[in-house]
Amino acid sequence: MNTSNSHHTGQRFASLAWDLAQETASAPTAQRVVDLAVKTISCSGAAVTTLRRNGTLNVIAASDPAVVSTAARIADRTGQSSTRATLTAKATTVNNDVEHNLRWDQYRRLITADTPIRSTASFYLALADVELGVMSFYSHRPQFFTPGVLDDCAIYADHAAVALKAARAEDRGTQLAEAVKSNRKIGIATGILMSRYAVSEAAAFDMLVVASSHTNRKLREIAAETAATGDVPSWRPKHT
């Protein structure tokens, strides 16, 4: 083990958790994650991406939005890219020579024609069973992702997952507080579910949100019914 390199890496990442925690909401935290990734890894760009319900890529944040949005469109069109592969396999995917990767032939022709991306590395983000998307790094140079660089990327991705999960929790707390404050029925319904199921305020609120999503009804309607009946409306199909 090279103790000099280990010490250098330790110094580089020592303040990273603090740096990433400077924002609290999800959107600015994700943007800070990708901006700091470029400085920390010395790569050309970075992005945080999730998958929409319709199967297309949803770019949460990008250090260079124009390049990343073009790359995302190409990935959606071809069904190929390290980001898509990582979302499917839930494992790290490295494409260290984009221009000559014949396995993704259509993707490589389009991506090299329309973007400067020549190597990529994508890491699946998950923490405590919460899926957070994919952290992708890219370079304008092929073979950029050496074993040492990939080690640094992996460490960075772990830090990013912690920051993004904390920001998501902050968002949920803010959303809950605003909803309960602005709508008396939501507050009553949340209290009923907390008492009936012995769950936290946040978990009770999530039950209302999930029911609203699955039934395609407004949250305040779900809350009103819960306040009246004592239980959250079911979205499960009734058996004859």
Secondary structure, DSSP 8 states (H G I E B T S, - for coil): --HHHHHHHHHHHHTHHHHHTT--SHHHHHHHHHHHHHHHH--SEEEEEEE-TTS-EEEEEESSHHHHHHHHHHHHHHS-SHHHHHHHHSS-EEES-GGG-GGGHHHHHHHHHH----EEEEEEEEETTEEEEEEEEEESSTT---HHHHHHHHHHHHHHHHHHHHHHHHHHHHHHHHHHHH-HHHHHHHHHHHHHHT--HHHHHHHHHHHHHHHT--HHHHHHHHHHHSS----S----
